């Protein structure tokens, strides 16, 4: 992640628990309505879709190490 993100995250994590919860609510309210958590049914459908995609073409996957590297997590 970039320095700005890290700085904001560090500041947010330093907040008391109640303020972190309020911050989460504010951030969630700032997102479009369809970006919330998936229902169990939606999650299952997405997992099944991804599994079918993998079964069709296993070479289309990206190794976890490459994903972490692209996110700057390594």
FENRAMO-V125243 format. One line per field, one symbol per residue. phi: phi as a letter, one per 30 degrees, with the letter a starting at -180 (. if undefined). Layout:
phi=???
This chain:
phi=.dddeeddddddddddeddddedeedddddceedcddddeddddddddddddddedaedddceedddeddcicc
